[in-house]
Amino acid sequence: MSNSSRFVVATHVLTNLAVRSDERLSSDRLAWSVNTNPVVIRQLLCSLREAELVDSKRGPTGGFTLARDPEGITLRDIYEAVEDPEPFCFHANEPNDECTVGEYIQPVLGELLEPAVQSMLDELDAVSIADVHETIFDVAEDDSLEA
């Protein structure tokens, strides 16, 4: 079982687009910043475009830009665009309903985890790409970030 890094990488990509809001960035340039293969970035950008978080233009002057102001893109928007709808998933096999725990574990856990999931989404909703961008500038050694 592995965790997904899609959310973190997508946040990285959108923050880069916010930093370089005056230009279109290619998937190659974004992949350079993330230090990954451009194919990975293009797959994420497709999901982000479907969620109307990025715009794209083809051709020699093409590339990607934010579709909204950075203040209007929350971490929740990004999470919902690139991650599975449920952060907790149950085992692919149904538990044995001849066992008391097996019979009740999924509905009980589903009910118990719902407030945690809602709290996480609420916290993500309170942070925008502009906040991430601003925080990076606050902690960076100089004001000329290379994106």
C-alpha positions, -999 to 999 in steps of 0.1 A, spaced: 0 0 0 14 34 -10 4 69 -5 -3 92 -34 19 123 -40 -5 137 -66 -19 164 -43 15 176 -32 29 176 -68 -2 194 -81 2 220 -54 38 224 -64 28 229 -100 1 254 -93 24 274 -70 49 276 -98 22 289 -121 14 315 -95 50 326 -91 54 329 -129 19 343 -136 32 365 -163 42 336 -186 30 302 -198 50 273 -185 56 240 -203 52 206 -187 89 202 -192 97 234 -172 72 223 -145 87 188 -144 122 203 -140 110 221 -108 93 190 -94 122 168 -105 101 143 -122 92 131 -157 71 155 -178 46 127 -184 37 127 -147 31 165 -149 10 162 -181 -12 137 -164 -18 159 -134 -23 190 -157 -51 171 -175 -69 166 -141 -63 202 -132 -76 214 -165 -107 193 -161 -112 210 -127 -108 244 -144 -77 252 -123 -54 256 -153 -57 268 -188 -35 255 -217 -24 267 -251 -7 245 -277 21 255 -300 55 272 -297 41 299 -275 19 275 -256 20 262 -221 0 264 -189 -13 292 -168 -37 294 -138 -73 295 -148 -82 316 -117 -65 341 -94 -43 323 -69 -65 335 -41 -94 317 -58 -77 282 -58 -78 264 -25 -59 233 -15 -93 216 -13 -99 224 -50 -65 208 -58 -71 178 -36 -105 171 -51 -91 175 -86 -63 150 -83 -70 126 -55 -96 98 -49 -128 112 -34 -122 92 -2 -89 95 17 -96 63 35 -105 32 15 -115 -2 26 -99 -34 16 -109 -47 -19 -123 -79 -4 -155 -78 17 -148 -88 53 -162 -120 65 -197 -112 78 -197 -144 99 -173 -125 121 -188 -98 143 -159 -74 136 -159 -83 99 -197 -76 97 -196 -42 113 -161 -28 107 -167 -9 75 -200 9 85 -186 18 119 -153 31 106 -171 50 78 -191 68 104 -162 74 128 -139 87 101 -164 111 85 -157 140 109 -119 136 104 -124 137 66 -147 168 69 -121 185 92 -93 178 67 -114 193 38 -123 223 59 -86 230 66 -77 226 30 -105 250 20 -89 277 42 -56 278 23 -52 292 -12 -24 289 -37 -17 326 -29 -11 316 7 13 289 -4 31 314 -27 33 340 0 46 316 26 73 304 2 84 340 -4 84 345 34 108 316 40 130 320 9 164 336 13 158 361 -14 128 375 -33 138 362 -68 124 326 -67 135 304 -96 104 285 -107 
